[in-house]
Amino acid sequence: MNDRVYASTRGAMAELVAHGVTHAVVSPGSRSTPLTIAARWTPGLEVSMHIDERSAGFHALGLARASGRPVVLICTSGTAAANYLPAVIEAHYTGVPLLVFTADRPPELRDWGAGQTIDQIRLYGGHVRHFAELPVAGEVDPVHHRLATVRAVEAAMAPRPGPAHLNWPFREPLEPLATPDQAPIDTNTVRPIARTSAPAAIDPGELALVRELAQHRRGLIVAGPQDIDPQTAGHIGLLASRLGWPIVAEPLSQLRRSGGVALATGDHLFKTGWADDHVPDVVLRIGNSPTCKPLRLWLERCRPKHHVLIDPDGRWNDA
C-alpha cells in the first residue's frame, strides 16, 4: 500500500474522529486492509472486530442508537457488503446514523469473473441517505476521500439521521510499507475539514399552523418509534404540558419520560371504543407509524379537524 493510499484512508479516519465518530466495527477481509489498518492506527477511534458481517451490522446499529453518534462499518468486497443490508434497512427506518465503508475491487476487475467481486454500486438502494463511489485510493489527491467522508457524515446526521455508504476501490498491494510513525503523512491530511451551515429560517406557513393548532384544547400527540435526543424529547413534553394535550407514547418513541402527560401505548382506550367517542380536534403525529395495532386502526377511523404528520424526512407515515 503506497503512501497516497495510506494518506487517503488515514485522512478519512481522522475526519471521522474530528466529526464525533468514536467506534469502528470491522469484519476482517483482505481487500479492506487499507481501511482496517487506518482505523487501527487512528487515535480516538475504538475498533471492534466481528467476523460475521450480519452480526457486525447490528452491533454497530446498537452502538449508534445508544450513543446518538455515527458508527462506521468496514468490510471487504463481495457478498460481505450484502450482509450489512438488514442493519442498513433498520437504520434507515429508525433514523440511526450509520456509516458503511465497503472495500471493492478496482473497476477493471468487475464483470470479468474476479473472485469476491459483485456490483456494489448503490448496493443498498434507497435505504441510504447518501452514496458515493470513490476513485481508486492512491490515484487522486487524498483530500478527495477526506471531503467524501465529511459529506457522508453530514448526510448520516442531518436533517434526519440514517445510513450513508461509501464504496472504496483498492488495487494491490494492500499492505502498508511502513509503520504509523514511519509513514510520511502531510499534516494537511489529518487536519479536520470543518463545514458549517446557517440555521434554516422558520417557514411563515408552519408558524401560522402552530398558532392555529394552539387554539384547540382537545388535542392528542401520538409518538411512534423514533430516535431523538433528550433535549428534543423535553421540548415535546413541554409543548404537551402547555397545550394540555396527552401523549400516547410507544416504548421506542423516547417520550415516556418527556415531562408531558404520557400514556403508555393507550392500548386499552383504543380497544374498548372509548377513543371513538372522544375524538380530539387535533392529532399531532410524531415519528414513524405506531406499532400498536388498535391505535393504528383508530387513527384510520378518526376524523379530527386537523391531522398533522411530523417527519424530518418528509415521509408520509400515515399507514
Helices and strands as residue ranges (DSSP letters): H 3-18, E 23-26, H 33-40, E 46-49, H 53-67, E 71-75, H 79-82, H 85-94, E 98-104, G 107-109, G 125-127, E 130-133, H 143-157, E 163-169, G 187-190, H 204-213, E 219-223, H 230-243, E 246-249, G 251-253, E 261-263, H 267-272, G 274-277, E 282-286, H 293-301, E 306-310
